[in-house]
Amino acid sequence: MSSRHAILYTRKSCQLCEEAKETLEMYGFSIDEVDIDEQPKLFEKYDTCVPVVEIDGKVRFRGTINEVLLVRLLGTNGS
């Protein structure tokens, strides 16, 4: 099985961020969490968008993870 990795841009007390993390873990991702409140440039970039999910160097999701699109992205057959 190939290693799946994501960067999750998040902040404290963010329920959507926790849900995004759980979803990524459910699909077998290793996750690097980055708190945007600790990095001014990221705060400026993603302030109202968290959670932000980066996979393969590209931002794939903002706000919520659409599982249908995630499955497509992974090339997984849903049936």
A tleap script that builds the chain and sets N, CA, C and O, in Angstrom:
source leaprc.protein.ff14SB
mol = sequence {
  NMET SER SER ARG HIE ALA ILE LEU TYR THR
  ARG LYS SER CYS GLN LEU CYS GLU GLU ALA
  LYS GLU THR LEU GLU MET TYR GLY PHE SER
  ILE ASP GLU VAL ASP ILE ASP GLU GLN PRO
  LYS LEU PHE GLU LYS TYR ASP THR CYS VAL
  PRO VAL VAL GLU ILE ASP GLY LYS VAL ARG
  PHE ARG GLY THR ILE ASN GLU VAL LEU LEU
  VAL ARG LEU LEU GLY THR ASN GLY CSER
}
set mol.1.N position { 0.853 -1.188 0.000 }
set mol.1.CA position { 0.000 0.000 0.000 }
set mol.1.C position { 0.892 1.242 0.000 }
set mol.1.O position { 1.862 1.316 0.754 }
set mol.2.N position { 0.567 2.189 -0.826 }
set mol.2.CA position { 1.385 3.400 -0.910 }
set mol.2.C position { 1.132 4.298 0.294 }
set mol.2.O position { 0.052 4.304 0.883 }
set mol.3.N position { 2.166 5.051 0.633 }
set mol.3.CA position { 2.061 5.967 1.762 }
set mol.3.C position { 1.321 7.226 1.333 }
set mol.3.O position { 1.689 7.865 0.347 }
set mol.4.N position { 0.302 7.571 2.057 }
set mol.4.CA position { -0.467 8.789 1.782 }
set mol.4.C position { -0.093 9.828 2.817 }
set mol.4.O position { -0.027 9.543 4.013 }
set mol.5.N position { 0.151 11.035 2.342 }
set mol.5.CA position { 0.566 12.099 3.244 }
set mol.5.C position { -0.209 13.374 2.930 }
set mol.5.O position { -0.462 13.689 1.767 }
set mol.6.N position { -0.581 14.100 3.975 }
set mol.6.CA position { -1.280 15.376 3.808 }
set mol.6.C position { -0.754 16.378 4.827 }
set mol.6.O position { -0.309 16.017 5.917 }
set mol.7.N position { -0.819 17.638 4.439 }
set mol.7.CA position { -0.576 18.725 5.381 }
set mol.7.C position { -1.937 19.326 5.692 }
set mol.7.O position { -2.689 19.686 4.786 }
set mol.8.N position { -2.246 19.432 6.969 }
set mol.8.CA position { -3.527 19.970 7.417 }
set mol.8.C position { -3.270 21.299 8.118 }
set mol.8.O position { -2.701 21.340 9.209 }
set mol.9.N position { -3.694 22.378 7.481 }
set mol.9.CA position { -3.580 23.710 8.080 }
set mol.9.C position { -4.804 23.907 8.956 }
set mol.9.O position { -5.937 23.788 8.488 }
set mol.10.N position { -4.578 24.205 10.211 }
set mol.10.CA position { -5.633 24.189 11.208 }
set mol.10.C position { -5.429 25.304 12.230 }
set mol.10.O position { -4.526 26.130 12.098 }
set mol.11.N position { -6.274 25.312 13.234 }
set mol.11.CA position { -6.105 26.212 14.384 }
set mol.11.C position { -6.798 25.564 15.579 }
set mol.11.O position { -7.614 24.656 15.424 }
set mol.12.N position { -6.465 26.036 16.745 }
set mol.12.CA position { -7.057 25.479 17.969 }
set mol.12.C position { -8.566 25.748 17.998 }
set mol.12.O position { -9.051 26.728 17.432 }
set mol.13.N position { -9.279 24.867 18.661 }
set mol.13.CA position { -10.733 24.998 18.844 }
set mol.13.C position { -11.484 25.070 17.522 }
set mol.13.O position { -12.440 25.833 17.387 }
set mol.14.N position { -11.052 24.278 16.550 }
set mol.14.CA position { -11.689 24.248 15.228 }
set mol.14.C position { -12.309 22.868 15.019 }
set mol.14.O position { -11.605 21.898 14.740 }
set mol.15.N position { -13.627 22.791 15.157 }
set mol.15.CA position { -14.319 21.510 15.015 }
set mol.15.C position { -14.172 20.943 13.609 }
set mol.15.O position { -13.971 19.739 13.450 }
set mol.16.N position { -14.268 21.787 12.587 }
set mol.16.CA position { -14.099 21.301 11.217 }
set mol.16.C position { -12.696 20.739 11.000 }
set mol.16.O position { -12.511 19.797 10.230 }
set mol.17.N position { -11.715 21.319 11.677 }
set mol.17.CA position { -10.335 20.825 11.571 }
set mol.17.C position { -10.234 19.415 12.149 }
set mol.17.O position { -9.576 18.550 11.571 }
set mol.18.N position { -10.881 19.187 13.282 }
set mol.18.CA position { -10.876 17.854 13.893 }
set mol.18.C position { -11.559 16.842 12.977 }
set mol.18.O position { -11.088 15.714 12.830 }
set mol.19.N position { -12.662 17.245 12.365 }
set mol.19.CA position { -13.372 16.352 11.445 }
set mol.19.C position { -12.517 16.038 10.224 }
set mol.19.O position { -12.500 14.900 9.755 }
set mol.20.N position { -11.811 17.031 9.710 }
set mol.20.CA position { -10.931 16.817 8.560 }
set mol.20.C position { -9.823 15.836 8.924 }
set mol.20.O position { -9.494 14.945 8.142 }
set mol.21.N position { -9.254 16.001 10.100 }
set mol.21.CA position { -8.191 15.100 10.555 }
set mol.21.C position { -8.706 13.667 10.644 }
set mol.21.O position { -8.035 12.738 10.193 }
set mol.22.N position { -9.886 13.481 11.221 }
set mol.22.CA position { -10.479 12.145 11.338 }
set mol.22.C position { -10.718 11.527 9.967 }
set mol.22.O position { -10.467 10.338 9.769 }
set mol.23.N position { -11.200 12.320 9.024 }
set mol.23.CA position { -11.450 11.816 7.672 }
set mol.23.C position { -10.151 11.382 7.013 }
set mol.23.O position { -10.084 10.301 6.428 }
set mol.24.N position { -9.125 12.208 7.102 }
set mol.24.CA position { -7.834 11.856 6.506 }
set mol.24.C position { -7.264 10.590 7.144 }
set mol.24.O position { -6.731 9.729 6.444 }
set mol.25.N position { -7.373 10.473 8.451 }
set mol.25.CA position { -6.886 9.273 9.135 }
set mol.25.C position { -7.664 8.044 8.692 }
set mol.25.O position { -7.086 6.967 8.542 }
set mol.26.N position { -8.971 8.192 8.480 }
set mol.26.CA position { -9.800 7.082 8.039 }
set mol.26.C position { -9.333 6.549 6.680 }
set mol.26.O position { -9.463 5.356 6.404 }
set mol.27.N position { -8.794 7.424 5.840 }
set mol.27.CA position { -8.303 7.019 4.525 }
set mol.27.C position { -6.805 6.708 4.535 }
set mol.27.O position { -6.187 6.593 3.477 }
set mol.28.N position { -6.229 6.574 5.716 }
set mol.28.CA position { -4.858 6.109 5.838 }
set mol.28.C position { -3.765 7.136 5.629 }
set mol.28.O position { -2.625 6.774 5.337 }
set mol.29.N position { -4.091 8.404 5.772 }
set mol.29.CA position { -3.092 9.459 5.595 }
set mol.29.C position { -2.242 9.630 6.846 }
set mol.29.O position { -2.733 9.529 7.970 }
set mol.30.N position { -0.955 9.893 6.626 }
set mol.30.CA position { -0.144 10.461 7.694 }
set mol.30.C position { -0.341 11.968 7.555 }
set mol.30.O position { -0.465 12.480 6.443 }
set mol.31.N position { -0.371 12.669 8.669 }
set mol.31.CA position { -0.760 14.084 8.647 }
set mol.31.C position { 0.261 14.928 9.388 }
set mol.31.O position { 0.664 14.609 10.507 }
set mol.32.N position { 0.671 16.007 8.743 }
set mol.32.CA position { 1.427 17.055 9.421 }
set mol.32.C position { 0.440 18.176 9.691 }
set mol.32.O position { -0.092 18.772 8.755 }
set mol.33.N position { 0.190 18.469 10.961 }
set mol.33.CA position { -0.710 19.565 11.313 }
set mol.33.C position { 0.084 20.849 11.488 }
set mol.33.O position { 1.116 20.869 12.159 }
set mol.34.N position { -0.405 21.911 10.883 }
set mol.34.CA position { 0.236 23.213 10.985 }
set mol.34.C position { -0.794 24.199 11.525 }
set mol.34.O position { -1.831 24.427 10.901 }
set mol.35.N position { -0.505 24.780 12.686 }
set mol.35.CA position { -1.397 25.765 13.303 }
set mol.35.C position { -1.125 27.127 12.660 }
set mol.35.O position { -0.058 27.708 12.856 }
set mol.36.N position { -2.084 27.625 11.901 }
set mol.36.CA position { -1.866 28.886 11.176 }
set mol.36.C position { -1.732 30.079 12.111 }
set mol.36.O position { -1.147 31.095 11.735 }
set mol.37.N position { -2.267 29.969 13.324 }
set mol.37.CA position { -2.174 31.083 14.271 }
set mol.37.C position { -0.740 31.316 14.746 }
set mol.37.O position { -0.427 32.377 15.284 }
set mol.38.N position { 0.121 30.330 14.548 }
set mol.38.CA position { 1.518 30.446 14.966 }
set mol.38.C position { 2.431 30.950 13.849 }
set mol.38.O position { 3.620 31.181 14.070 }
set mol.39.N position { 1.865 31.121 12.639 }
set mol.39.CA position { 2.676 31.545 11.500 }
set mol.39.C position { 1.947 32.664 10.753 }
set mol.39.O position { 0.998 32.398 10.015 }
set mol.40.N position { 2.380 33.902 10.939 }
set mol.40.CA position { 1.669 35.060 10.379 }
set mol.40.C position { 1.360 34.969 8.880 }
set mol.40.O position { 0.274 35.367 8.460 }
set mol.41.N position { 2.271 34.465 8.079 }
set mol.41.CA position { 2.008 34.372 6.632 }
set mol.41.C position { 0.888 33.389 6.333 }
set mol.41.O position { 0.047 33.642 5.471 }
set mol.42.N position { 0.877 32.274 7.041 }
set mol.42.CA position { -0.193 31.298 6.842 }
set mol.42.C position { -1.514 31.815 7.390 }
set mol.42.O position { -2.570 31.564 6.807 }
set mol.43.N position { -1.463 32.534 8.507 }
set mol.43.CA position { -2.674 33.138 9.060 }
set mol.43.C position { -3.290 34.085 8.036 }
set mol.43.O position { -4.499 34.062 7.803 }
set mol.44.N position { -2.458 34.907 7.436 }
set mol.44.CA position { -2.933 35.864 6.432 }
set mol.44.C position { -3.537 35.141 5.228 }
set mol.44.O position { -4.535 35.588 4.662 }
set mol.45.N position { -2.931 34.039 4.849 }
set mol.45.CA position { -3.364 33.299 3.661 }
set mol.45.C position { -4.629 32.464 3.906 }
set mol.45.O position { -5.501 32.398 3.039 }
set mol.46.N position { -4.733 31.830 5.076 }
set mol.46.CA position { -5.795 30.849 5.314 }
set mol.46.C position { -6.754 31.200 6.454 }
set mol.46.O position { -7.542 30.347 6.861 }
set mol.47.N position { -6.714 32.406 6.972 }
set mol.47.CA position { -7.476 32.790 8.163 }
set mol.47.C position { -8.909 32.275 8.188 }
set mol.47.O position { -9.305 31.630 9.159 }
set mol.48.N position { -9.682 32.534 7.171 }
set mol.48.CA position { -11.099 32.152 7.177 }
set mol.48.C position { -11.372 30.849 6.436 }
set mol.48.O position { -12.532 30.492 6.231 }
set mol.49.N position { -10.336 30.140 6.033 }
set mol.49.CA position { -10.497 28.957 5.185 }
set mol.49.C position { -10.268 27.629 5.892 }
set mol.49.O position { -10.555 26.579 5.317 }
set mol.50.N position { -9.755 27.642 7.134 }
set mol.50.CA position { -9.384 26.377 7.770 }
set mol.50.C position { -10.591 25.493 8.013 }
set mol.50.O position { -11.684 25.993 8.277 }
set mol.51.N position { -10.405 24.200 7.928 }
set mol.51.CA position { -9.168 23.515 7.621 }
set mol.51.C position { -8.825 23.595 6.135 }
set mol.51.O position { -9.704 23.661 5.275 }
set mol.52.N position { -7.540 23.586 5.864 }
set mol.52.CA position { -7.042 23.540 4.494 }
set mol.52.C position { -6.205 22.277 4.386 }
set mol.52.O position { -5.323 22.036 5.210 }
set mol.53.N position { -6.486 21.466 3.362 }
set mol.53.CA position { -5.781 20.203 3.177 }
set mol.53.C position { -4.928 20.280 1.925 }
set mol.53.O position { -5.421 20.551 0.830 }
set mol.54.N position { -3.641 20.038 2.107 }
set mol.54.CA position { -2.695 20.008 0.991 }
set mol.54.C position { -2.243 18.564 0.788 }
set mol.54.O position { -1.769 17.909 1.716 }
set mol.55.N position { -2.401 18.081 -0.448 }
set mol.55.CA position { -1.970 16.733 -0.817 }
set mol.55.C position { -1.150 16.859 -2.089 }
set mol.55.O position { -1.559 17.534 -3.034 }
set mol.56.N position { -0.001 16.215 -2.113 }
set mol.56.CA position { 0.896 16.269 -3.276 }
set mol.56.C position { 1.262 17.695 -3.654 }
set mol.56.O position { 1.378 18.019 -4.836 }
set mol.57.N position { 1.443 18.545 -2.652 }
set mol.57.CA position { 1.881 19.913 -2.899 }
set mol.57.C position { 0.809 20.855 -3.408 }
set mol.57.O position { 1.101 21.995 -3.768 }
set mol.58.N position { -0.444 20.384 -3.442 }
set mol.58.CA position { -1.546 21.220 -3.931 }
set mol.58.C position { -2.651 21.291 -2.883 }
set mol.58.O position { -2.963 20.296 -2.230 }
set mol.59.N position { -3.235 22.467 -2.729 }
set mol.59.CA position { -4.392 22.601 -1.840 }
set mol.59.C position { -5.563 21.907 -2.514 }
set mol.59.O position { -5.969 22.269 -3.618 }
set mol.60.N position { -6.098 20.900 -1.826 }
set mol.60.CA position { -7.193 20.096 -2.391 }
set mol.60.C position { -8.548 20.425 -1.771 }
set mol.60.O position { -9.578 20.309 -2.433 }
set mol.61.N position { -8.551 20.834 -0.502 }
set mol.61.CA position { -9.812 21.131 0.179 }
set mol.61.C position { -9.641 22.325 1.102 }
set mol.61.O position { -8.584 22.520 1.702 }
set mol.62.N position { -10.703 23.123 1.206 }
set mol.62.CA position { -10.776 24.253 2.136 }
set mol.62.C position { -12.127 24.174 2.834 }
set mol.62.O position { -13.160 23.994 2.189 }
set mol.63.N position { -12.110 24.311 4.152 }
set mol.63.CA position { -13.368 24.318 4.905 }
set mol.63.C position { -13.855 22.945 5.291 }
set mol.63.O position { -14.007 22.656 6.478 }
set mol.64.N position { -14.100 22.102 4.330 }
set mol.64.CA position { -14.517 20.724 4.591 }
set mol.64.C position { -13.885 19.817 3.544 }
set mol.64.O position { -13.432 20.271 2.494 }
set mol.65.N position { -13.867 18.538 3.854 }
set mol.65.CA position { -13.378 17.553 2.894 }
set mol.65.C position { -14.581 16.888 2.258 }
set mol.65.O position { -15.428 16.329 2.955 }
set mol.66.N position { -14.661 16.947 0.948 }
set mol.66.CA position { -15.688 16.235 0.208 }
set mol.66.C position { -15.149 14.823 -0.018 }
set mol.66.O position { -14.213 14.625 -0.794 }
set mol.67.N position { -15.746 13.846 0.664 }
set mol.67.CA position { -15.220 12.483 0.592 }
set mol.67.C position { -15.312 11.884 -0.802 }
set mol.67.O position { -14.452 11.089 -1.181 }
set mol.68.N position { -16.318 12.239 -1.564 }
set mol.68.CA position { -16.428 11.737 -2.936 }
set mol.68.C position { -15.227 12.203 -3.754 }
set mol.68.O position { -14.628 11.422 -4.493 }
set mol.69.N position { -14.883 13.476 -3.615 }
set mol.69.CA position { -13.725 13.997 -4.339 }
set mol.69.C position { -12.421 13.407 -3.811 }
set mol.69.O position { -11.491 13.173 -4.583 }
set mol.70.N position { -12.347 13.165 -2.508 }
set mol.70.CA position { -11.152 12.554 -1.932 }
set mol.70.C position { -10.947 11.151 -2.497 }
set mol.70.O position { -9.830 10.783 -2.858 }
set mol.71.N position { -12.008 10.379 -2.572 }
set mol.71.CA position { -11.918 9.027 -3.127 }
set mol.71.C position { -11.481 9.084 -4.584 }
set mol.71.O position { -10.639 8.293 -5.010 }
set mol.72.N position { -12.041 10.003 -5.345 }
set mol.72.CA position { -11.617 10.169 -6.745 }
set mol.72.C position { -10.145 10.520 -6.829 }
set mol.72.O position { -9.410 9.970 -7.649 }
set mol.73.N position { -9.724 11.437 -5.977 }
set mol.73.CA position { -8.334 11.863 -5.956 }
set mol.73.C position { -7.406 10.678 -5.685 }
set mol.73.O position { -6.321 10.588 -6.260 }
set mol.74.N position { -7.827 9.795 -4.828 }
set mol.74.CA position { -7.022 8.633 -4.477 }
set mol.74.C position { -7.119 7.518 -5.506 }
set mol.74.O position { -6.345 6.561 -5.470 }
set mol.75.N position { -8.070 7.643 -6.423 }
set mol.75.CA position { -8.241 6.608 -7.433 }
set mol.75.C position { -8.865 5.348 -6.868 }
set mol.75.O position { -8.688 4.257 -7.409 }
set mol.76.N position { -9.595 5.506 -5.777 }
set mol.76.CA position { -10.227 4.378 -5.111 }
set mol.76.C position { -11.609 4.142 -5.697 }
set mol.76.O position { -12.372 5.085 -5.906 }
set mol.77.N position { -11.925 2.891 -5.957 }
set mol.77.CA position { -13.257 2.541 -6.434 }
set mol.77.C position { -14.193 2.473 -5.239 }
set mol.77.O position { -13.968 1.696 -4.310 }
set mol.78.N position { -15.244 3.284 -5.261 }
set mol.78.CA position { -16.176 3.358 -4.141 }
set mol.78.C position { -17.130 2.198 -4.034 }
set mol.78.O position { -17.837 2.083 -3.032 }
set mol.79.N position { -17.179 1.323 -5.036 }
set mol.79.CA position { -18.142 0.214 -4.965 }
set mol.79.C position { -17.534 -1.058 -4.453 }
set mol.79.O position { -18.224 -2.070 -4.340 }
savepdb mol mol.pdb
quit
